[in-house]
């Protein structure tokens, strides 16, 4: 049998959810609205956090990084899927597939680690408020951000290089983007050992930070329940509930894709899940934070108001 990627000039055919839908036009329109929402809302949130000095605090520094990751993540996948559908051209080069895989793994892994650091930030703010500015000083925050990006990039690079070194017997990827699980199904060689490595990495990158998040919010809940002030208790619960909503959406989709055995989910289910974490979650994250956060809404109004005033004056 001919090995598909015997040369780097070979490519793949991405048969994503738009090609496997009964109403592709309606689904494409829905995805377009969600992508526009994701791009606009994350962009506005980044603008508010960058321009308003009142939001230059650890919590919003981390939130700004989350918005940046979401904006980049959805932009790595969605425009390519739209263009493929509109032009009826579903091919992606070998190099393009490798690049998309590396970027998606980097951004997904970085967001995974960042959510754990955001949970720690809330734990310190609520359980140790007097030491907050010491434990979460700017140097520590930037170290958290750098750790998320660097560890995710190194893991993504290793997985991308190893996945793409296989010879592939087929070219059609039944998925929205180039990811490890669907690509391994095309490999000519036995990939069982590497699939175990992917599973171990998935557990490490997902379940270890998730355990830290659960521990942090358990301690937060115990502290909140003993707060004497109803207002303080309500503010803490609102902030933490928004964080937990984001955590649930992201970790649920990622665990389904990378931790559950492939025998428990079909390619069609994988396609649906990929849409969820590449388009739906990035669109909802800024809304979950901003609509329930008066500081963010106020900052956005001030930034947009100042921009309008300078434009009209």
N, C-alpha and C positions, 0 to 999 in steps of 0.2 A: 504493500500500500504506500502511496506517495505521501511523504511528510510535508504538511502544508507550509510550515515556516522554515523550510530548509534554507531559505535566504531571507534577508531582512526586507526584501521588496514585497513579500507576501502580505496579505491583510486578512481581515475578518469581516463577517457580516453580522451586524448587531440587529437581532430580531427582538426588539423591545416590546413593551406592552401596547404601543400604538399599532404594531403590526399584528397583534394577537387579540384585538378588541373587536367586539361586534359593532361598536359605534366609534370608530377612530377619530372622526371629525369632532364629535362632542367631547371626547376625552382630550383631544389636542387643545380645544378651546378652554377646557377646565384647567389643564396644566399651564396654559399660557397665562390665565388669570392668576393662578397660584404663584407662578414664577415672577410675574410682574409685582405681585404683592410682596413676595419674599425679597426681591431686589430693592423695592422702594422702602419697605418698612425697616429692613436692616440698614439700608443706607441712611435713612433719617435718624435711626437710633445711634448709629456711629457718628453722624454729624452733631447731634445733640450732646453726646458724651465728650466729643473732642472740643467743641466750641464753648460749652458752658462750664465755667470754672467751678461751679457748685457741685458738679458731678465728677470732679477730679479726686475721687476717693476710691479705695480698694475695690469695693463692691462693683462700681461702675466701670472701673478699669477692666475687670474680669468679664463683665457683661459686654463691654465693647469688643473684646477679643472673641467672645461667643458669636456676636453679630458678624464680625469679619469672617470667621470660619464658616458660618452658615451661608453668607453671601457668596464666598468663593466656592463652597461645596456644591451648591445648586447651579452655579455658573459653569462648573467643570462638566456637568452632565446635561442639563436641560437644553441649552441652545443647540448642542449637537443633535439631540433627539428631535427637536423641532425642525431643523434644517433637513435631516434625513427624511422625515415624514413629508415635508413640503416638496422636496426635490425627488422623492422616491429613490433616494440613494443612501443605502444603509451600510456602506462599507466604511471601515476604519483601518488605517495602515497598522502594521505591526508596531512601529515606533509610537504611533498615536495611541494605540491600545495600552502600551506599556506606560506612557506618560499619564493617561487618564487613570489607570490603576494606581500609580504612585501618588498622584494628587488626591484621589478619593480616599486612599488608605491613610495618607498623612492628615488630611483634614478631619476624617472620621475619628482617627486615633487621638488627635490633639483635642478635639471636642470632648471625647470620652474622659481624658485626664483632666481637662479644664473644669468639667462639671463636678468632679471630686474636689478640686481646689475651691470652687465656689461654695460647695457644702461646708468645707472647713472654714471659709470666710464667715459664713452665717453662724457657724458654731461659736467662733471666737467673739463675734459681735454680740450675740445673745447671751452666751454662757460666761464670757469673760470681758464684759464691756470696758472695764477700767484698763485692761491691758491691750485693747484692740489696736491702738495706733502704734504700739510697740511690736506686737506679734504680726501685724499686717502692714508694716512700714513699706514704703515704695520699693525698696530693694528686694524685699521678700516677695512682693506681688510680681515684679518683673522676673524674678527667679522662677516663680510658678509658671508664668507665661512661657518663658524660655524652655523650661523642662517639658511642658506639654508639646511644644513644637519640635524640639530636638528628638525626644524619645519616639514620638510618632513618625518623624521623618526617617529615623534610622530603621525602625521596624518596617516601614513601608518600602524603603529601599531594598532591604534584604528579601522581603516577600516578592517584590516585583521582579528582581533579578532572578530569583529561583523559579518563580512561576513561568517566566517567559523563556527559560532555558530549555523547557520541554519541547519536543517535536509534537506538532498537533496534526491529527489525522482528519479533522474536519474544520471547516471555516465558519460555520454558523453558530453564533453565540445567542442562545435564547434568553437574553437579558437586556436590560436598559443600558447598561454600561459594562465596561471591562472590569470584572471582579474575579477574585480567586476561585470561588466554588464553580461558577459556570465554565470558566476556562479549563479547569482541571478535568471536566467531563469530556473535553475534546482531545486530551492528551493521548498519545499512542502508548506511552509507558505506564507502568504501575505507579500510581501516585498515592497509594494508601499510607505510606510512611510520612509523606509530606502533608497529607490531609490531617494526620495526627498532630503534626507540628503546628498546622494552622489552628487546629482545635485548642491546643495548649496555649498558643499565643492569644487566641480569642478569649479563653477563660481568664488569662492573666490580665489582658487589657480591658476586659469588661467586668468580670465578677469581682476582681480585687478592688478597683475603684468604687464599684457599686456597694461593696461591703463597707468601705469607708464612708460612703454617702449615707447608708442606712444607719450606721453607728452615730454619725454626726447628728442626723435628724432625730434619732431616738433621744440623744442627750438634750437636744434643743427642745423637744416636746416635754421632757421631764422638767426642764427649767421654766418653760413658758407656763406650765400648769401651776407653778408656784409663784408666779408673778402677782404682786398685789394690785397692780394697775390693770383695769380692763382694757384701757386704750393701748397700753404697751403690749398686752397679750394679743389683742386683735391685730396690731400692726405686724407683730412677729409672725403670727399664723398666716396672714395674707402673703407676706414676703416668702415664707417657706413653702406655702402651698403652690405658688407659681413656680418655684424652683423644682419642686417634686413633680409637677405636671410635665415640665420639660424633660426631667430625668426619666420619667416613665415612658414617654414617647420615644426618646432616643435609645435607651437601653433595651426596651422591648423589641424594637425593630432590629437592632444590631445583634441581640442575643438570638433571635429567630434565624438570622442569616448565618452567623458564624459559630454559634455554640450548639444549637440543635443539630443532630445528625441529619445529613441530606436525605436519608430515607423517610424522614418525617415531614418533609415539605416538597412540593412539586415545583418545577420551573415557573409555572403560572403564578403560584403563591409568592415565589421569590421576586417575580416581576412587580407584583402589587406592593410588596414590602419595600422594594427599591424605590418606587415612586414615593412612598411614605417618607423615607428618611432622606431622600435627595430633594424633594420639592415641598411636601406638605409640612414637615417639621420645620424647615427653615422659614416657611411663611408664617407659621403659628408662633414660633418662639418670641419674636419681638412684640407681637400683639399680647401674648400672655404677660410679658413683663411690663410693657408700656401702659396698657389699658388699666392695669391694676396698680400703677405706681404714679402717684401724684407728682413726685419730683421729676420723673422723666417727662411726663406730659407738660409740666410747667417749663422745663428746660427747652423742650421742643418748640413751645409757643414763643418763648423769648428769642430763640435763635431765628425762627422763621419771621417773627415780628420785626426783629432788627434788620434782617435781610430785606424785607419788604419796605421798611422805612428808608434804608439807604438807597434802594432802587427808585423810590418815588421822590426823594428829596433832591 
